[in-house]
Amino acid sequence: MAAPHVTGAVAIGMEMFPKADPRDIVQLVLRTATDIGEPGVDNVYGWGFLNLGNLVSTAEPETASVFANAAWSRFSTLEVAGSALRQRAESRGVPSITHDGDASQKLWLLPLAGLSRIDEGPASASATSRSFGFLAGADVFTDNVWRVGAGVGYSRTSLGESVRTDSAYTDALHGVAYARYESGPWFGQLTGQVAAFRQQVERHSISGTLGTSEQPVGTSRLEGMAVGGDVRFGREVFKNKDRSVAAYLVSNAMAQRTDGFEEGGAGVFGQSGGRSTLAQYAAGVGLRWTEEIARGADAPVEIVTDIAVMHRFGDLNHAISLSMLGLDIPASTAALSEDVVRLSGRIVAPMELGEAYLGYNAVLPDSALSLSVGFNMRF
């Protein structure tokens, strides 16, 4: 009676994966069997006990959860770098302690860090993304109205899923640019970045391999490009000697393109993906409060608090399409909130060689937080 049961399992596998080679279906039936007897494939029990539950679960979207979360983490990295760049562009150049009246900081360095979390979705695990890196650059043009600058940077992002043991690591090179306009009470600001990334994704929790003789580990290398930008325009509505309040309109966009890939090490469970593109957009209104605290004969410390209410749209669930044995496996994350509050700010302290500042950026209710420690230097 073993033969008809195994034959039926093969038939189910062929129905699930009609484009697969029959030899791959046989491997799928063997590699989803429950291990019994001695650990691993042995001479008495072979591959083990036929497990139709494992076989059917191989096509579940949960098996590709990490790939969708990996796409989310790439957007998180863009936001970390983008928030640090906005902090630099918004810096008005507080006069240094020893150069009263000279507010031009030429060279700058921004170490940065970010922490983001995404909830569990219908077919994805919750995940945490941690980013570290730096941006460095210089003002290339400054006058009484304009400040324009550019820079480069590097970031390293790690992604871990809370329930599954899958993970991803991303290295990215960033090119950034910014422009700031101020004339009387009016101001405008534009920041942009382009990033080239290389991401390694590891799948340890492969659906269909629970309790089997072999535990494959799939490894994928994804490469691509990403871009991001933020534009705002506003006006100071209140100003006196020590403080000012400004209102503004803001819009931003992020997009990424990932090249195709083939997963290695997973055997018949291996996933493949074609070229994919994701984009997210947001627009809203904001309010910025600036306070200057005097320090005796020294230049004042500047404290800025910025809050923006924004509506987002686009690929907020990071849906991508993968393939296993010729069958499409859709993957997506929990959908991000369409309406968010972006809270940011910085503390600027003038120094002899320029100014140092600590900046932060939080997106609620997305549980996303990033920090940047900046230093603007003269020459």
VOPAGU-2260 file (C-alpha; in pm, 1 decimal, decimal comma):
REM VOPAGU-2260
SITE   aa  ch    i         X         Y         Z
SITE  MET   A    0       0,0       0,0       0,0
SITE  ALA   A    1     302,7     232,8      17,4
SITE  ALA   A    2     319,0     265,3    -361,4
SITE  PRO   A    3     -27,7     422,8    -416,5
SITE  HIS   A    4      25,6     664,8    -127,9
SITE  VAL   A    5     358,4     784,8    -267,7
SITE  THR   A    6     213,9     792,5    -620,5
SITE  GLY   A    7     -72,9    1006,5    -493,1
SITE  ALA   A    8     175,2    1244,2    -326,3
SITE  VAL   A    9     363,8    1277,0    -655,7
SITE  ALA   A   10      34,6    1351,4    -832,1
SITE  ILE   A   11     -44,2    1624,6    -578,8
SITE  GLY   A   12     302,7    1770,9    -629,8
SITE  MET   A   13     256,3    1771,1   -1008,2
SITE  GLU   A   14     -80,2    1944,5    -969,2
SITE  MET   A   15      76,3    2208,7    -744,7
SITE  PHE   A   16     375,2    2265,3    -972,9
SITE  PRO   A   17     255,3    2185,6   -1327,2
SITE  LYS   A   18     562,8    2343,5   -1488,3
SITE  ALA   A   19     815,2    2151,0   -1278,4
SITE  ASP   A   20    1035,4    1868,7   -1402,7
SITE  PRO   A   21     895,0    1534,5   -1271,5
SITE  ARG   A   22    1235,5    1458,2   -1120,4
SITE  ASP   A   23    1204,7    1776,4    -907,9
SITE  ILE   A   24     861,2    1662,6    -790,5
SITE  VAL   A   25    1011,1    1333,8    -675,4
SITE  GLN   A   26    1280,1    1524,3    -486,3
SITE  LEU   A   27    1012,0    1744,6    -331,9
SITE  VAL   A   28     821,8    1441,3    -202,0
SITE  LEU   A   29    1140,2    1292,4     -57,1
SITE  ARG   A   30    1271,4    1613,8      98,7
SITE  THR   A   31     939,4    1698,0     269,2
SITE  ALA   A   32     913,8    1355,6     437,4
SITE  THR   A   33     934,5    1342,3     817,9
SITE  ASP   A   34    1264,0    1199,5     937,9
SITE  ILE   A   35    1232,7     875,5    1141,3
SITE  GLY   A   36    1485,6     627,5    1267,6
SITE  GLU   A   37    1846,1     743,1    1266,9
SITE  PRO   A   38    1886,8    1116,9    1201,9
SITE  GLY   A   39    1906,5    1187,6     832,1
SITE  VAL   A   40    1860,4     949,2     541,2
SITE  ASP   A   41    1931,9     592,9     658,3
SITE  ASN   A   42    1928,1     237,4     517,6
SITE  VAL   A   43    1621,5     126,4     715,0
SITE  TYR   A   44    1371,6     412,6     680,1
SITE  GLY   A   45    1522,4     596,4     384,7
SITE  TRP   A   46    1395,3     954,6     367,6
SITE  GLY   A   47    1135,4     887,8     635,2
SITE  PHE   A   48     755,4     911,6     662,9
SITE  LEU   A   49     547,4    1063,3     382,8
SITE  ASN   A   50     424,4    1410,3     490,8
SITE  LEU   A   51     157,8    1565,4     268,3
SITE  GLY   A   52     123,4    1863,0     505,4
SITE  ASN   A   53     486,5    1955,1     445,2
SITE  LEU   A   54     446,0    1899,6      71,4
SITE  VAL   A   55     145,6    2131,1      41,5
SITE  SER   A   56     303,6    2402,7     259,3
SITE  THR   A   57     598,2    2448,7      20,5
SITE  ALA   A   58     387,0    2683,4    -193,9
SITE  GLU   A   59     264,1    2901,4      94,3
SITE  PRO   A   60     355,0    3273,3      65,7
SITE  GLU   A   61     503,9    3265,5     418,3
SITE  THR   A   62     809,6    3088,6     280,0
SITE  ALA   A   63     901,8    3409,6      92,5
SITE  SER   A   64     836,2    3642,4     386,7
SITE  VAL   A   65    1198,3    3750,1     421,0
SITE  PHE   A   66    1218,1    3875,2      62,0
SITE  ALA   A   67     929,7    4119,1     115,7
SITE  ASN   A   68    1074,9    4230,4     449,9
SITE  ALA   A   69    1410,8    4276,4     278,1
SITE  ALA   A   70    1247,7    4521,0      34,6
SITE  TRP   A   71    1098,5    4708,7     332,5
SITE  SER   A   72    1441,9    4727,0     497,3
SITE  ARG   A   73    1589,8    4888,0     185,9
SITE  PHE   A   74    1330,9    5164,9     208,9
SITE  SER   A   75    1413,8    5198,6     580,1
SITE  THR   A   76    1778,8    5256,5     491,2
SITE  LEU   A   77    1681,4    5529,9     244,8
SITE  GLU   A   78    1474,7    5700,2     513,8
SITE  VAL   A   79    1763,5    5688,3     764,0
SITE  ALA   A   80    2002,9    5850,0     515,6
SITE  GLY   A   81    1735,3    6092,1     395,9
SITE  SER   A   82    1653,5    6214,4     746,3
SITE  ALA   A   83    2021,4    6283,4     816,7
SITE  LEU   A   84    2052,3    6472,1     488,6
SITE  ARG   A   85    1749,1    6684,9     571,8
SITE  GLN   A   86    1911,8    6774,0     902,3
SITE  ARG   A   87    2219,1    6896,4     716,7
SITE  ALA   A   88    2019,0    7093,5     459,8
SITE  GLU   A   89    1809,2    7262,0     728,9
SITE  SER   A   90    2111,9    7371,9     932,0
SITE  ARG   A   91    2121,3    7750,9     910,0
SITE  GLY   A   92    2484,2    7782,2    1018,4
SITE  VAL   A   93    2490,0    7922,3    1371,6
SITE  PRO   A   94    2796,9    8147,9    1408,9
SITE  SER   A   95    3085,2    7967,8    1578,8
SITE  ILE   A   96    3234,0    8073,3    1912,6
SITE  THR   A   97    3542,8    8230,8    1759,0
SITE  HIS   A   98    3396,6    8351,9    1427,0
SITE  ASP   A   99    3105,1    8576,9    1516,8
SITE  GLY   A  100    2895,0    8657,7    1215,2
SITE  ASP   A  101    3055,3    8392,5     993,9
SITE  ALA   A  102    2787,0    8127,7     949,0
SITE  SER   A  103    2936,6    7922,8     664,1
SITE  GLN   A  104    3023,0    7562,8     748,1
SITE  LYS   A  105    3197,1    7412,4     446,0
SITE  LEU   A  106    3279,4    7048,0     522,6
SITE  TRP   A  107    3046,3    6818,9     715,0
SITE  LEU   A  108    3034,1    6465,1     852,1
SITE  LEU   A  109    2719,4    6278,8     959,0
SITE  PRO   A  110    2747,0    5943,1    1141,0
SITE  LEU   A  111    2398,1    5791,7    1140,7
SITE  ALA   A  112    2198,7    5505,6    1292,0
SITE  GLY   A  113    1843,2    5382,3    1248,5
SITE  LEU   A  114    1605,1    5130,9    1402,8
SITE  SER   A  115    1273,5    5029,9    1241,8
SITE  ARG   A  116    1015,5    4759,9    1304,5
SITE  ILE   A  117     733,6    4623,3    1092,3
SITE  ASP   A  118     443,0    4419,7    1225,6
SITE  GLU   A  119     341,5    4070,6    1125,2
SITE  GLY   A  120     134,8    4056,2     807,9
SITE  PRO   A  121    -113,4    3802,3     668,0
SITE  ALA   A  122     173,6    3611,9     503,6
SITE  SER   A  123     483,9    3763,3     663,2
SITE  ALA   A  124     666,0    3766,0     993,8
SITE  SER   A  125     733,9    4081,1    1192,0
SITE  ALA   A  126    1086,5    4211,0    1142,6
SITE  THR   A  127    1340,0    4458,9    1275,9
SITE  SER   A  128    1583,0    4659,1    1064,4
SITE  ARG   A  129    1900,8    4818,6    1206,8
SITE  SER   A  130    2112,1    5059,3    1003,0
SITE  PHE   A  131    2450,8    5220,7    1064,6
SITE  GLY   A  132    2668,3    5433,9     843,2
SITE  PHE   A  133    2778,9    5785,5     760,0
SITE  LEU   A  134    2741,1    6068,4     512,2
SITE  ALA   A  135    3014,9    6321,3     436,7
SITE  GLY   A  136    3024,7    6617,2     202,7
SITE  ALA   A  137    3066,1    6988,7     153,9
SITE  ASP   A  138    2878,6    7304,5      64,6
SITE  VAL   A  139    2969,5    7376,7    -296,4
SITE  PHE   A  140    2794,6    7713,7    -317,9
SITE  THR   A  141    2670,1    7957,0     -53,4
SITE  ASP   A  142    2547,5    8315,7     -49,0
SITE  ASN   A  143    2286,9    8515,0     141,4
SITE  VAL   A  144    2000,8    8329,6     -27,9
SITE  TRP   A  145    2123,9    7988,0    -143,5
SITE  ARG   A  146    2322,9    7701,3      -0,4
SITE  VAL   A  147    2396,4    7402,8    -226,6
SITE  GLY   A  148    2597,9    7095,5    -132,5
SITE  ALA   A  149    2674,8    6734,8    -214,8
SITE  GLY   A  150    2825,9    6429,8     -50,0
SITE  VAL   A  151    2874,5    6054,9     -41,2
SITE  GLY   A  152    2816,3    5786,7     218,9
SITE  TYR   A  153    2797,3    5421,5     316,4
SITE  SER   A  154    2539,0    5223,7     514,5
SITE  ARG   A  155    2510,7    4874,1     653,7
SITE  THR   A  156    2164,8    4736,5     735,0
SITE  SER   A  157    2076,4    4409,9     910,8
SITE  LEU   A  158    1727,7    4257,9     903,3
SITE  GLY   A  159    1599,2    3990,1    1137,9
SITE  GLU   A  160    1254,8    3828,5    1151,2
SITE  SER   A  161    1107,7    3772,9    1496,0
SITE  VAL   A  162     948,7    3428,4    1453,2
SITE  ARG   A  163    1133,7    3285,7    1156,9
SITE  THR   A  164    1512,6    3257,8    1158,5
SITE  ASP   A  165    1553,3    3428,9     821,6
SITE  SER   A  166    1776,4    3734,9     785,8
SITE  ALA   A  167    1924,1    3981,4     539,5
SITE  TYR   A  168    2226,9    4212,4     526,0
SITE  THR   A  169    2258,8    4513,5     297,9
SITE  ASP   A  170    2561,1    4722,7     201,1
SITE  ALA   A  171    2484,7    5046,1      18,5
SITE  LEU   A  172    2683,4    5335,2    -128,5
SITE  HIS   A  173    2502,3    5669,6    -127,5
SITE  GLY   A  174    2539,0    5985,0    -332,8
SITE  VAL   A  175    2352,3    6284,1    -189,5
SITE  ALA   A  176    2279,1    6646,3    -279,9
SITE  TYR   A  177    2081,8    6932,7    -127,0
SITE  ALA   A  178    1977,2    7290,5    -193,0
SITE  ARG   A  179    1838,8    7544,7      54,0
SITE  TYR   A  180    1673,9    7877,0     -33,4
SITE  GLU   A  181    1590,7    8154,6     215,3
SITE  SER   A  182    1465,3    8503,1     131,8
SITE  GLY   A  183    1300,1    8700,3     407,0
SITE  PRO   A  184    1036,1    8484,4     572,7
SITE  TRP   A  185    1017,1    8242,1     276,9
SITE  PHE   A  186    1223,5    7925,7     241,9
SITE  GLY   A  187    1249,4    7620,3      19,7
SITE  GLN   A  188    1450,6    7302,9      44,8
SITE  LEU   A  189    1533,0    7010,8    -181,0
SITE  THR   A  190    1726,3    6695,6     -86,1
SITE  GLY   A  191    1796,3    6389,4    -296,3
SITE  GLN   A  192    1996,4    6070,0    -289,8
SITE  VAL   A  193    2083,3    5775,4    -510,5
SITE  ALA   A  194    2208,7    5446,5    -366,0
SITE  ALA   A  195    2359,1    5130,9    -510,3
SITE  PHE   A  196    2293,8    4833,1    -284,8
SITE  ARG   A  197    2397,2    4471,1    -252,4
SITE  GLN   A  198    2185,8    4254,8     -22,7
SITE  GLN   A  199    2233,9    3898,8      97,3
SITE  VAL   A  200    1920,8    3712,0     207,3
SITE  GLU   A  201    1936,2    3387,5     406,0
SITE  ARG   A  202    1635,5    3156,3     447,6
SITE  HIS   A  203    1657,8    2905,6     730,6
SITE  SER   A  204    1282,3    2866,7     791,1
SITE  ILE   A  205    1186,8    2710,6     457,5
SITE  SER   A  206     824,8    2596,1     444,1
SITE  GLY   A  207     791,7    2220,4     397,0
SITE  THR   A  208    1116,4    2125,4     573,2
SITE  LEU   A  209     979,3    2089,6     927,2
SITE  GLY   A  210    1121,3    1769,6    1081,5
SITE  THR   A  211    1279,6    1649,9     757,1
SITE  SER   A  212    1605,6    1462,5     706,2
SITE  GLU   A  213    1785,7    1764,3     561,2
SITE  GLN   A  214    1752,9    2130,3     662,6
SITE  PRO   A  215    1851,1    2338,9     359,3
SITE  VAL   A  216    1961,8    2701,2     389,4
SITE  GLY   A  217    1887,7    2924,9      94,2
SITE  THR   A  218    2117,9    3215,6      10,2
SITE  SER   A  219    2033,2    3491,4    -237,6
SITE  ARG   A  220    2230,1    3793,4    -352,9
SITE  LEU   A  221    2022,4    4088,3    -465,4
SITE  GLU   A  222    2161,7    4398,0    -634,0
SITE  GLY   A  223    1995,5    4715,2    -748,2
SITE  MET   A  224    1953,2    5089,5    -724,8
SITE  ALA   A  225    1738,4    5314,5    -508,7
SITE  VAL   A  226    1653,7    5684,6    -515,1
SITE  GLY   A  227    1485,8    5917,2    -268,9
SITE  GLY   A  228    1399,2    6283,4    -247,4
SITE  ASP   A  229    1225,9    6539,6     -26,6
SITE  VAL   A  230    1100,9    6885,8    -116,0
SITE  ARG   A  231     945,0    7149,0     107,1
SITE  PHE   A  232     837,0    7510,1      76,3
SITE  GLY   A  233     720,0    7734,4     357,7
SITE  ARG   A  234     719,6    8062,5     545,2
SITE  GLU   A  235     807,5    8186,1     890,1
SITE  VAL   A  236     487,1    8289,9    1062,2
SITE  PHE   A  237     643,0    8416,4    1385,0
SITE  LYS   A  238     989,7    8539,8    1478,6
SITE  ASN   A  239    1155,7    8732,6    1759,4
SITE  LYS   A  240    1505,6    8746,3    1904,0
SITE  ASP   A  241    1513,5    8392,9    2050,1
SITE  ARG   A  242    1258,1    8188,1    1863,3
SITE  SER   A  243    1072,4    8141,0    1537,6
SITE  VAL   A  244     785,3    7930,4    1403,5
SITE  ALA   A  245     752,8    7826,3    1040,1
SITE  ALA   A  246     481,3    7641,0     845,7
SITE  TYR   A  247     551,2    7446,2     527,5
SITE  LEU   A  248     426,6    7203,7     265,1
SITE  VAL   A  249     629,7    6884,7     217,9
SITE  SER   A  250     642,6    6600,1     -31,7
SITE  ASN   A  251     879,5    6308,9     -71,4
SITE  ALA   A  252     928,6    5995,9    -279,2
SITE  MET   A  253    1137,5    5678,7    -265,5
SITE  ALA   A  254    1184,0    5409,9    -530,0
SITE  GLN   A  255    1397,6    5099,5    -569,9
SITE  ARG   A  256    1475,2    4863,8    -855,1
SITE  THR   A  257    1609,2    4515,3    -785,7
SITE  ASP   A  258    1771,6    4295,1   -1048,1
SITE  GLY   A  259    1674,3    3930,5   -1095,3
SITE  PHE   A  260    1829,6    3660,4    -877,5
SITE  GLU   A  261    1846,9    3284,6    -822,0
SITE  GLU   A  262    1857,7    3138,9    -471,8
SITE  GLY   A  263    2132,8    2887,4    -403,2
SITE  GLY   A  264    2160,3    2615,4    -141,1
SITE  ALA   A  265    1787,3    2545,3    -110,2
SITE  GLY   A  266    1765,7    2276,6    -379,2
SITE  VAL   A  267    1411,0    2216,8    -503,4
SITE  PHE   A  268    1285,9    2473,5    -250,0
SITE  GLY   A  269    1490,1    2748,7    -417,0
SITE  GLN   A  270    1323,4    3079,1    -499,6
SITE  SER   A  271    1397,9    3300,2    -798,1
SITE  GLY   A  272    1293,3    3653,2    -873,1
SITE  GLY   A  273    1284,4    3875,4   -1177,2
SITE  ARG   A  274    1355,3    4246,4   -1193,8
SITE  SER   A  275    1115,9    4435,5    -969,4
SITE  THR   A  276    1038,5    4800,9    -894,6
SITE  LEU   A  277     872,1    4948,0    -585,9
SITE  ALA   A  278     785,5    5311,0    -512,3
SITE  GLN   A  279     636,9    5505,0    -220,4
SITE  TYR   A  280     517,0    5865,7    -206,3
SITE  ALA   A  281     400,9    6103,8      64,7
SITE  ALA   A  282     273,1    6459,6      97,9
SITE  GLY   A  283     158,9    6675,0     384,7
SITE  VAL   A  284     201,4    6986,1     597,5
SITE  GLY   A  285     445,1    7064,4     875,6
SITE  LEU   A  286     537,1    7305,6    1152,1
SITE  ARG   A  287     890,3    7390,1    1270,7
SITE  TRP   A  288     976,7    7551,2    1605,0
SITE  THR   A  289    1326,2    7696,9    1653,4
SITE  GLU   A  290    1457,1    7811,7    1991,0
SITE  GLU   A  291    1794,9    7973,4    2064,1
SITE  ILE   A  292    1942,7    7948,1    2413,3
SITE  ALA   A  293    2207,1    8205,2    2502,1
SITE  ARG   A  294    2538,4    8089,9    2656,5
SITE  GLY   A  295    2681,4    8413,4    2791,8
SITE  ALA   A  296    2948,2    8548,5    2556,4
SITE  ASP   A  297    2935,2    8232,7    2341,6
SITE  ALA   A  298    2716,7    8177,6    2038,4
SITE  PRO   A  299    2371,5    8036,9    2129,8
SITE  VAL   A  300    2263,9    7674,3    2122,7
SITE  GLU   A  301    1986,7    7611,6    1870,3
SITE  ILE   A  302    1703,3    7364,3    1940,9
SITE  VAL   A  303    1470,4    7272,9    1653,8
SITE  THR   A  304    1149,8    7068,0    1674,8
SITE  ASP   A  305     974,6    6971,6    1353,7
SITE  ILE   A  306     644,1    6787,1    1311,9
SITE  ALA   A  307     476,9    6696,4     983,7
SITE  VAL   A  308     147,8    6516,7     915,9
SITE  MET   A  309     168,2    6320,9     590,9
SITE  HIS   A  310     -41,0    6091,3     372,3
SITE  ARG   A  311     141,7    5807,3     196,8
SITE  PHE   A  312      54,2    5598,5    -105,3
SITE  GLY   A  313     223,6    5358,4    -342,9
SITE  ASP   A  314     370,8    5014,2    -268,1
SITE  LEU   A  315     310,9    5021,9     106,9
SITE  ASN   A  316     294,4    4640,9     140,8
SITE  HIS   A  317     616,2    4578,3     -59,2
SITE  ALA   A  318     449,8    4313,7    -277,9
SITE  ILE   A  319     690,0    4117,6    -494,4
SITE  SER   A  320     651,4    3803,8    -706,5
SITE  LEU   A  321     889,7    3510,3    -674,0
SITE  SER   A  322     895,5    3171,4    -839,7
SITE  MET   A  323     952,3    2814,1    -717,7
SITE  LEU   A  324     961,3    2527,3    -967,3
SITE  GLY   A  325     780,3    2750,5   -1216,7
SITE  LEU   A  326     501,3    2846,5    -973,2
SITE  ASP   A  327     453,7    3213,4    -877,5
SITE  ILE   A  328     490,6    3270,2    -502,3
SITE  PRO   A  329     356,4    3617,0    -404,7
SITE  ALA   A  330     517,0    3782,7    -104,1
SITE  SER   A  331     424,1    4097,2      85,7
SITE  THR   A  332     463,1    4263,5     424,2
SITE  ALA   A  333     205,1    4409,5     655,6
SITE  ALA   A  334      73,9    4726,5     492,2
SITE  LEU   A  335     232,6    5043,5     627,6
SITE  SER   A  336       3,0    5313,4     763,7
SITE  GLU   A  337    -121,4    5557,6     502,2
SITE  ASP   A  338    -136,7    5848,4     747,1
SITE  VAL   A  339     174,9    5912,3     954,2
SITE  VAL   A  340     335,7    6175,6    1172,4
SITE  ARG   A  341     703,1    6251,7    1110,8
SITE  LEU   A  342     866,4    6402,0    1416,9
SITE  SER   A  343    1221,3    6530,7    1384,4
SITE  GLY   A  344    1456,1    6781,3    1538,1
SITE  ARG   A  345    1812,7    6866,4    1630,0
SITE  ILE   A  346    2026,7    7035,3    1889,6
SITE  VAL   A  347    2304,5    7251,5    1743,8
SITE  ALA   A  348    2603,8    7359,8    1952,3
SITE  PRO   A  349    2858,4    7605,4    1803,5
SITE  MET   A  350    3226,1    7513,0    1847,4
SITE  GLU   A  351    3558,7    7673,4    1764,3
SITE  LEU   A  352    3590,3    7488,3    1432,5
SITE  GLY   A  353    3226,4    7502,7    1330,0
SITE  GLU   A  354    2922,1    7341,3    1487,1
SITE  ALA   A  355    2816,4    7000,1    1620,0
SITE  TYR   A  356    2461,4    6872,7    1637,8
SITE  LEU   A  357    2249,0    6573,9    1728,4
SITE  GLY   A  358    1951,7    6505,4    1505,0
SITE  TYR   A  359    1663,2    6259,7    1527,8
SITE  ASN   A  360    1376,4    6147,6    1308,4
SITE  ALA   A  361    1078,5    5932,6    1407,6
SITE  VAL   A  362     788,2    5810,1    1195,3
SITE  LEU   A  363     471,7    5716,5    1384,5
SITE  PRO   A  364     296,1    5473,5    1400,0
SITE  ASP   A  365     562,0    5289,0    1197,9
SITE  SER   A  366     796,2    5240,8    1497,6
SITE  ALA   A  367    1083,3    5390,9    1297,4
SITE  LEU   A  368    1357,4    5597,4    1463,0
SITE  SER   A  369    1687,3    5729,4    1330,0
SITE  LEU   A  370    1966,4    5936,7    1482,6
SITE  SER   A  371    2244,9    6141,0    1326,5
SITE  VAL   A  372    2542,4    6308,2    1491,4
SITE  GLY   A  373    2667,2    6589,0    1273,2
SITE  PHE   A  374    2978,6    6803,8    1264,7
SITE  ASN   A  375    3011,7    7099,0    1026,1
SITE  MET   A  376    3370,8    7219,9     981,8
SITE  ARG   A  377    3529,4    7534,0     840,8
SITE  PHE   A  378    3836,8    7567,5     626,1
